[in-house]
Amino acid sequence: MSAKTESIEVDGDTATVLKERAAERGVSVAQVVAELVPLAVDDAALAELDRRWAAIERGEPTVAHAEVERWLKSWGTADFRPWSGR
């Protein structure tokens, strides 16, 4: 017996990336998506994102793109520090 399937529309770029990731890992696109879902559906994480977005909408200060970019580029280097320790 086969599993019931559904079709979900995504833009072409997203479809290409999903197909590439699946091919790289030797799995189906459905498996790649299924593995991503728990990352996106965590209630605590979503609540934190909502809280942060509300702060942005209120005009509270944010971190400059250049600062975030410098921090991301430090990943995997001896200069890396956790965000809170930057």
C-alpha positions in Angstrom: 0.0 0.0 0.0 1.4 3.4 -1.0 1.2 6.5 1.1 -1.3 9.2 0.1 0.5 12.1 -1.5 -0.3 15.8 -1.9 1.0 18.4 -4.3 2.4 21.7 -2.9 3.3 24.6 -5.1 6.7 26.3 -4.7 8.5 28.7 -6.9 11.0 27.4 -9.4 14.1 28.4 -7.5 12.9 26.6 -4.4 12.0 23.5 -6.4 15.5 23.5 -7.9 17.2 23.8 -4.5 15.0 21.0 -3.0 15.8 18.7 -6.0 19.5 19.4 -5.8 19.6 18.8 -2.0 17.7 15.5 -2.5 20.0 14.4 -5.3 23.1 15.2 -3.2 21.9 13.1 -0.4 20.3 10.3 -2.5 16.8 10.8 -1.0 13.5 12.1 -2.3 12.4 15.7 -2.2 9.6 14.6 0.1 12.2 13.3 2.6 14.2 16.5 2.4 11.0 18.5 3.1 9.9 16.2 5.9 13.3 16.7 7.6 12.9 20.5 7.4 9.4 20.6 8.9 10.4 20.0 12.5 12.8 22.9 12.2 10.1 25.2 11.1 7.2 24.1 13.3 8.8 24.5 16.8 6.3 26.6 18.7 8.9 28.2 21.0 11.0 29.2 18.0 8.0 30.6 16.2 7.0 32.6 19.3 10.5 34.0 19.6 10.5 35.0 15.9 7.1 36.7 16.4 8.5 38.5 19.4 11.5 39.7 17.5 9.5 40.8 14.5 7.1 42.8 16.7 10.2 44.6 18.2 11.3 45.4 14.7 7.9 46.7 13.7 8.0 48.9 16.9 11.2 50.5 15.5 13.5 49.0 18.1 17.2 48.8 17.0 18.4 45.9 15.0 21.9 44.6 14.1 23.6 46.0 11.1 23.9 43.5 8.1 27.7 44.1 8.0 28.0 43.0 11.6 26.0 39.8 11.1 28.0 39.1 7.9 31.3 39.4 9.8 30.1 37.1 12.5 28.8 34.5 10.0 32.2 34.6 8.2 33.9 33.8 11.5 32.1 30.4 11.7 34.6 27.6 11.6 37.6 29.8 12.3 39.7 30.5 15.4 38.0 33.9 15.6 34.5 32.5 16.1 32.7 33.6 19.2 29.1 32.9 20.1 26.8 35.8 19.1 26.3 36.7 22.8 30.1 36.9 23.1 30.9 38.9 20.0 
